[in-house]
């Protein structure tokens, strides 16, 4: 629950500036184009934060990075209330983004480490759905607080809650279990955590250790990602998350405008975008459930494929409300459901000593796609029509399908090689 709320407040802080800008345009008497870089600053900061988190995980602990980053983005959200120009606000949003980007990989690692193996995909995806709660809460809070207390009140809420959650994480949440074993922490500290999970068991005098294969492969997280057995899979995850985030922000940023231009009202366009998010929540649970029962790469690849085809259908059904609605929901189930599942997919792929760093770098590379997506959308709409726009988005979404099949093929080859080596040793 704590990690779920952490993802929720992360998303709240990331979305807050979007509700503040319309007020600042009037209050500061500036053109809306001036705030474009301000709105992108937090996304850029998230990318930097995720990339910086990788080395920090190797030097400290996942929980330490998570707590420190939550305090950072809480304080920087508070700093946003002192902004008096778009430049100063953009700087504060950039720093807030760094904190947000560094916190998410730690939360994903903690949930995966303590989730039952048979439900790890579903539970990590459930945590990711906290983002939808955060986005909805941000909109509701903005509607209540800004008219009564001004735009600064929205950032105040985004400052207090993460600092409170950081205290809860620090005093109640343990470090990842395998991480403690890998770092050879005292057995009594590890046993104390296990007693909280299984109070009926006695861990007195128990020694905790990795298997022989895990011990041989130990190393720093950053180095593990690009070792020969994991290199292809790492690149596939980067390509997948980059392309998926590119398409997600491109679609979410411009779809309301495109639907309005097709003859819909603002209310209908907003509803359509909400249906995309609703489909994502349904998709996250469905894909997570399937990941725990079938081959994970294939499940997520299929979700991306469904999302890509459905996005293409959105461009073909602009004047057919029934089919348009159905296409939007299914597109959300496919694209958003697959994107929510990437944390669980990366967590299952990397060994303990590379898990947090692997997740962090996947998120960091992907955020760059989120920066480029809306910019590309503007170029596409100036030079091509809506159908071409949706065709480009659909094609981009299909790229992860190919990347994940390559990852599956590479993992199969590694397993076959390991089996052959084991047979030779046995002989």
C-alpha positions as CSV (number, residue, x, y, z in Angstrom):
1,X,0.0,0.0,0.0
2,X,2.8,2.4,0.8
3,X,4.5,1.8,-2.6
4,X,1.1,2.2,-4.3
5,X,0.6,5.6,-2.6
6,X,4.2,6.5,-3.5
7,X,3.4,6.0,-7.2
8,X,0.2,7.9,-6.7
9,X,1.9,11.0,-5.2
10,X,4.6,10.8,-7.8
11,X,2.0,11.1,-10.6
12,X,0.2,13.8,-8.6
13,X,3.3,15.9,-8.5
14,X,4.1,15.3,-12.2
15,X,0.6,16.4,-13.3
16,X,0.2,19.3,-10.9
17,X,1.9,21.9,-13.2
18,X,-0.7,21.2,-16.0
19,X,-3.5,22.5,-13.7
20,X,-1.4,25.4,-12.5
21,X,-0.4,26.8,-15.9
22,X,-3.9,28.2,-16.9
23,X,-4.0,30.2,-13.7
24,X,-0.4,31.5,-14.2
25,X,-1.1,32.6,-17.7
26,X,-3.7,35.0,-16.4
27,X,-1.8,35.9,-13.2
28,X,1.6,36.5,-14.8
29,X,0.1,37.9,-18.1
30,X,2.2,35.7,-20.3
31,X,1.5,33.7,-23.5
32,X,0.8,30.0,-23.1
33,X,3.7,29.1,-25.4
34,X,6.1,30.3,-22.7
35,X,5.0,27.5,-20.4
36,X,5.8,24.7,-22.9
37,X,9.3,24.2,-21.5
38,X,8.0,24.4,-17.9
39,X,5.6,21.5,-18.6
40,X,8.4,19.4,-20.2
41,X,10.9,20.2,-17.4
42,X,9.5,17.6,-14.9
43,X,9.5,14.8,-17.6
44,X,13.2,15.7,-18.4
45,X,14.0,15.6,-14.7
46,X,12.3,12.2,-14.3
47,X,14.7,10.8,-17.0
48,X,17.7,12.3,-15.3
49,X,16.5,11.1,-11.9
50,X,16.0,7.5,-13.1
51,X,19.5,7.4,-14.8
52,X,21.2,8.8,-11.7
53,X,19.3,6.3,-9.4
54,X,21.2,3.4,-11.1
55,X,24.6,4.2,-9.7
56,X,23.1,5.3,-6.4
57,X,21.5,1.9,-5.9
58,X,25.0,0.4,-6.2
59,X,26.5,2.7,-3.6
60,X,23.7,2.8,-1.0
61,X,20.5,0.8,-0.8
62,X,17.2,0.8,-2.8
63,X,15.2,2.0,0.3
64,X,17.7,4.8,1.0
65,X,17.5,6.1,-2.5
66,X,13.7,5.9,-2.4
67,X,13.4,7.8,0.9
68,X,15.9,10.5,-0.1
69,X,14.2,11.1,-3.5
70,X,10.8,11.3,-1.9
71,X,12.1,14.0,0.5
72,X,13.7,15.8,-2.4
73,X,10.7,16.0,-4.6
74,X,8.6,17.0,-1.6
75,X,10.9,19.9,-0.8
76,X,11.2,20.9,-4.5
77,X,7.4,20.9,-4.8
78,X,7.4,23.3,-1.8
79,X,10.0,25.3,-3.6
80,X,7.7,25.7,-6.6
81,X,5.4,27.8,-4.4
82,X,8.1,30.5,-4.3
83,X,8.5,30.7,-8.1
84,X,7.8,34.1,-9.6
85,X,8.8,33.5,-13.2
86,X,8.4,30.6,-15.8
87,X,12.2,30.1,-15.6
88,X,12.2,29.6,-11.8
89,X,9.1,27.4,-11.9
90,X,10.8,25.3,-14.6
91,X,13.9,24.8,-12.5
92,X,11.8,23.7,-9.5
93,X,9.8,21.3,-11.7
94,X,13.0,19.9,-13.2
95,X,14.4,19.2,-9.7
96,X,11.0,17.8,-8.6
97,X,11.2,15.5,-11.6
98,X,14.6,14.2,-10.6
99,X,13.2,13.1,-7.2
100,X,10.2,11.5,-8.8
101,X,12.3,9.6,-11.4
102,X,14.6,8.2,-8.7
103,X,11.8,7.1,-6.4
104,X,9.8,4.8,-8.8
105,X,12.5,2.1,-9.4
106,X,13.0,1.6,-5.7
107,X,9.2,1.2,-5.1
108,X,9.0,-1.3,-8.0
109,X,12.0,-3.3,-6.6
110,X,10.5,-3.5,-3.1
111,X,7.1,-4.7,-4.3
112,X,8.6,-7.3,-6.6
113,X,11.0,-8.6,-3.9
114,X,8.3,-9.2,-1.4
115,X,5.5,-10.3,-3.7
116,X,4.7,-14.0,-3.9
117,X,6.3,-15.4,-7.1
118,X,3.0,-16.7,-8.5
119,X,1.5,-13.2,-8.2
120,X,4.4,-10.9,-8.7
121,X,3.3,-9.6,-12.1
122,X,-0.2,-8.8,-10.9
123,X,1.0,-7.1,-7.7
124,X,3.6,-4.9,-9.4
125,X,1.0,-3.9,-12.0
126,X,-1.5,-3.1,-9.2
127,X,1.1,-0.8,-7.7
128,X,1.6,0.9,-11.1
129,X,-2.1,1.7,-11.2
130,X,-1.5,4.1,-8.3
131,X,-0.5,6.5,-11.1
132,X,-4.1,6.6,-12.3
133,X,-5.2,7.4,-8.7
134,X,-2.6,10.2,-8.5
135,X,-3.7,11.7,-11.8
136,X,-7.4,11.7,-10.7
137,X,-6.6,13.0,-7.2
138,X,-4.6,15.8,-8.8
139,X,-7.5,16.9,-10.9
140,X,-10.0,16.7,-8.0
141,X,-7.6,18.6,-5.6
142,X,-7.0,21.3,-8.2
143,X,-10.7,21.8,-8.7
144,X,-11.2,22.2,-4.9
145,X,-8.1,24.1,-3.8
146,X,-7.1,26.4,-6.6
147,X,-10.3,28.5,-6.7
148,X,-10.3,28.8,-2.9
149,X,-6.6,29.0,-1.9
150,X,-4.7,29.7,-5.2
151,X,-2.3,27.7,-7.3
152,X,0.3,27.4,-4.6
153,X,-2.0,25.2,-2.5
154,X,-1.7,22.4,-5.1
155,X,2.1,22.3,-4.7
156,X,1.8,22.4,-0.9
157,X,-0.2,19.2,-0.9
158,X,2.4,17.7,-3.2
159,X,5.1,18.7,-0.8
160,X,3.6,17.5,2.5
161,X,2.4,14.0,1.5
162,X,5.7,12.6,0.0
163,X,7.7,13.7,3.0
164,X,5.2,12.0,5.3
165,X,5.4,8.9,3.1
166,X,9.2,9.0,3.2
167,X,9.0,8.8,7.0
168,X,6.7,5.8,6.8
169,X,9.0,4.1,4.3
170,X,12.1,4.8,6.5
171,X,10.6,3.5,9.7
172,X,8.4,0.6,8.5
173,X,9.6,-0.7,5.2
174,X,12.5,-3.2,5.0
175,X,15.2,-3.3,2.4
176,X,14.7,-5.9,-0.4
177,X,15.3,-9.3,1.1
178,X,17.7,-10.6,-1.6
179,X,19.6,-7.4,-1.5
180,X,20.3,-7.9,2.2
181,X,21.5,-11.4,1.6
182,X,23.7,-10.3,-1.3
183,X,25.3,-7.6,0.8
184,X,25.8,-10.1,3.6
185,X,23.9,-8.2,6.2
186,X,23.8,-9.7,9.7
187,X,21.6,-12.8,9.8
188,X,19.5,-11.5,12.8
189,X,18.5,-8.4,10.7
190,X,17.4,-10.6,7.8
191,X,15.6,-13.0,10.2
192,X,13.8,-10.1,11.8
193,X,12.3,-9.2,8.4
194,X,11.3,-12.8,7.7
195,X,9.6,-13.1,11.1
196,X,7.3,-10.2,10.0
197,X,6.3,-12.2,6.9
198,X,6.2,-15.7,8.6
199,X,5.8,-15.2,12.4
200,X,5.2,-18.9,12.9
201,X,8.7,-19.9,11.7
202,X,11.8,-19.8,13.9
203,X,14.8,-18.4,12.0
204,X,17.2,-18.6,15.0
205,X,20.7,-19.6,13.9
206,X,19.7,-19.7,10.3
207,X,22.4,-18.7,7.8
208,X,21.3,-16.9,4.6
209,X,23.2,-17.2,1.3
210,X,22.8,-17.1,-2.4
211,X,23.0,-20.2,-4.5
212,X,26.4,-21.0,-6.1
213,X,25.4,-19.6,-9.5
214,X,24.0,-16.4,-8.0
215,X,27.1,-15.9,-6.0
216,X,29.4,-16.3,-9.0
217,X,27.4,-13.8,-11.1
218,X,27.5,-11.1,-8.4
219,X,28.7,-7.6,-9.4
220,X,27.7,-4.0,-9.5
221,X,24.2,-3.3,-10.9
222,X,25.4,-1.0,-13.7
223,X,27.9,-3.7,-15.0
224,X,25.4,-6.5,-14.8
225,X,22.9,-4.9,-17.2
226,X,25.4,-5.1,-20.1
227,X,27.0,-8.4,-19.5
228,X,26.8,-10.8,-22.4
229,X,23.8,-12.9,-21.1
230,X,21.7,-9.8,-20.4
231,X,22.9,-7.3,-23.0
232,X,20.3,-8.1,-25.7
233,X,17.5,-8.2,-23.2
234,X,18.6,-4.8,-21.7
235,X,18.6,-3.2,-25.1
236,X,15.2,-4.7,-25.9
237,X,13.8,-3.3,-22.7
238,X,15.2,0.2,-23.5
239,X,13.8,0.1,-27.0
240,X,10.4,-1.1,-25.7
241,X,10.0,1.4,-23.0
242,X,11.3,4.3,-25.2
243,X,8.9,3.5,-28.0
244,X,6.0,2.8,-25.6
245,X,6.5,6.1,-23.7
246,X,6.9,8.0,-26.9
247,X,3.6,6.7,-28.2
248,X,1.8,7.1,-24.9
249,X,2.7,10.8,-24.4
250,X,2.1,11.5,-28.1
251,X,-1.3,10.0,-27.9
252,X,-2.4,11.4,-24.5
253,X,-1.1,14.8,-25.4
254,X,-2.8,15.3,-28.8
255,X,-5.8,12.9,-28.8
256,X,-8.2,15.4,-27.1
257,X,-7.4,18.0,-29.8
258,X,-7.8,15.5,-32.6
259,X,-11.2,14.3,-31.4
260,X,-12.4,17.8,-31.0
261,X,-11.3,18.6,-34.6
262,X,-13.4,15.6,-35.8
263,X,-16.5,17.4,-34.5
264,X,-16.7,16.3,-30.9
265,X,-17.2,18.7,-28.0
266,X,-14.6,19.4,-25.3
267,X,-16.5,17.3,-22.8
268,X,-16.6,14.3,-25.3
269,X,-12.9,14.7,-26.0
270,X,-12.1,14.7,-22.3
271,X,-14.3,11.6,-21.8
272,X,-12.5,9.8,-24.6
273,X,-9.1,10.5,-23.0
274,X,-10.5,9.2,-19.7
275,X,-11.6,6.0,-21.4
276,X,-8.0,5.5,-22.6
277,X,-6.9,5.7,-18.9
278,X,-9.8,3.4,-17.8
279,X,-8.7,0.8,-20.4
280,X,-5.2,1.0,-19.0
281,X,-6.3,0.1,-15.5
282,X,-8.3,-2.9,-16.8
283,X,-5.3,-3.8,-19.0
284,X,-2.9,-3.6,-16.2
285,X,-4.8,-6.2,-14.1
286,X,-5.4,-8.5,-17.1
287,X,-1.8,-8.4,-18.4
288,X,-0.4,-8.8,-14.8
289,X,-2.6,-11.9,-14.3
290,X,-1.5,-13.4,-17.6
291,X,2.2,-12.7,-16.9
292,X,2.0,-14.9,-13.8
293,X,0.6,-17.8,-15.9
294,X,2.3,-17.6,-19.3
295,X,5.7,-16.5,-20.7
296,X,6.0,-12.8,-19.7
297,X,7.6,-11.4,-22.8
298,X,5.0,-12.9,-25.1
299,X,2.1,-11.6,-22.9
300,X,3.5,-8.0,-22.9
301,X,4.3,-8.2,-26.6
302,X,0.8,-9.3,-27.4
303,X,-0.6,-6.4,-25.3
304,X,1.5,-3.9,-27.3
305,X,0.3,-5.5,-30.6
306,X,-3.4,-5.2,-29.5
307,X,-2.7,-1.6,-28.5
308,X,-1.1,-0.8,-31.9
309,X,-3.9,-2.2,-34.0
310,X,-6.5,-0.4,-31.8
311,X,-4.8,2.9,-32.1
312,X,-4.8,2.6,-35.9
313,X,-8.6,1.8,-35.7
314,X,-9.1,5.0,-33.7
315,X,-8.0,7.0,-36.8
316,X,-10.4,5.0,-38.9
317,X,-13.4,5.3,-36.7
318,X,-13.5,9.1,-36.0
319,X,-17.1,9.5,-37.2
320,X,-18.4,6.3,-35.6
321,X,-19.0,6.9,-31.9
322,X,-19.6,3.3,-30.9
323,X,-16.6,1.8,-32.6
324,X,-14.5,4.8,-31.6
325,X,-15.3,4.3,-28.0
326,X,-14.5,0.6,-28.2
327,X,-11.2,1.2,-30.0
328,X,-10.1,3.7,-27.4
329,X,-10.9,1.4,-24.5
330,X,-9.1,-1.5,-26.2
331,X,-6.1,0.7,-27.1
332,X,-5.9,1.7,-23.4
333,X,-6.0,-1.9,-22.4
334,X,-3.2,-2.8,-24.8
335,X,-0.8,0.2,-24.7
336,X,-1.3,1.3,-21.1
337,X,-1.6,-2.2,-19.8
338,X,1.7,-3.1,-21.5
339,X,3.4,0.0,-20.2
340,X,2.2,-0.7,-16.6
341,X,3.7,-4.2,-16.9
342,X,7.2,-3.1,-17.9
343,X,8.3,-2.7,-14.3
344,X,7.4,-6.3,-13.5
345,X,9.0,-7.5,-16.7
346,X,12.3,-5.8,-15.9
347,X,12.2,-6.9,-12.3
348,X,11.8,-10.5,-13.3
349,X,14.6,-10.2,-15.9
350,X,17.4,-8.8,-13.8
351,X,19.2,-10.7,-11.0
352,X,19.1,-9.1,-7.5
353,X,22.4,-7.3,-7.9
354,X,21.2,-5.6,-11.1
355,X,17.5,-5.3,-10.5
356,X,17.1,-1.8,-9.2
357,X,19.7,-0.3,-11.6
358,X,18.1,-2.2,-14.5
359,X,14.6,-0.9,-13.7
360,X,16.0,2.6,-13.2
361,X,17.8,2.8,-16.5
362,X,14.8,1.4,-18.4
363,X,12.6,4.1,-16.9
364,X,15.3,6.8,-17.6
365,X,15.7,5.9,-21.3
366,X,12.0,5.6,-21.7
367,X,11.4,9.1,-20.3
368,X,13.4,10.5,-23.2
369,X,10.7,9.1,-25.5
370,X,8.1,10.9,-23.4
371,X,9.9,14.2,-24.0
372,X,10.1,13.6,-27.8
373,X,6.5,12.3,-28.2
374,X,4.5,15.5,-27.9
375,X,7.0,17.5,-30.0
376,X,6.8,14.9,-32.8
377,X,3.0,15.1,-32.6
378,X,3.0,18.8,-33.3
379,X,5.2,18.2,-36.4
380,X,3.0,15.4,-37.6
381,X,-0.2,17.4,-37.3
382,X,1.3,20.4,-39.2
383,X,2.4,18.2,-42.1
384,X,-0.2,15.3,-42.2
385,X,-3.8,14.5,-41.3
386,X,-5.2,12.7,-38.3
387,X,-5.2,9.3,-40.0
388,X,-1.4,9.6,-40.7
389,X,-1.0,10.7,-37.1
390,X,-2.7,7.5,-35.7
391,X,-0.8,5.4,-38.3
392,X,2.5,6.7,-37.0
393,X,1.5,6.1,-33.4
394,X,0.3,2.6,-34.2
395,X,3.5,1.7,-36.0
396,X,5.6,3.0,-33.0
397,X,3.6,0.9,-30.6
398,X,4.3,-2.3,-32.7
399,X,8.1,-1.8,-32.3
400,X,8.0,-3.1,-28.7
401,X,6.4,-6.3,-30.0
402,X,9.4,-7.0,-32.1
403,X,11.9,-6.0,-29.4
404,X,10.3,-8.2,-26.8
405,X,10.3,-11.2,-29.2
406,X,14.0,-10.6,-29.6
407,X,14.4,-10.5,-25.8
408,X,12.5,-13.8,-25.5
409,X,14.7,-15.4,-28.2
410,X,17.9,-14.2,-26.5
411,X,16.7,-15.5,-23.1
412,X,15.9,-18.9,-24.7
413,X,19.4,-19.0,-26.1
414,X,21.0,-18.3,-22.8
415,X,19.0,-21.0,-21.1
416,X,19.9,-23.5,-23.7
417,X,23.6,-22.6,-23.4
418,X,23.4,-22.9,-19.6
419,X,21.7,-26.3,-19.9
420,X,24.4,-27.5,-22.3
421,X,27.2,-26.4,-19.9
422,X,25.5,-28.1,-17.0
423,X,25.3,-31.4,-19.1
424,X,28.9,-31.2,-20.0
425,X,29.9,-30.7,-16.3
426,X,27.7,-33.6,-15.3
427,X,29.3,-35.8,-17.9
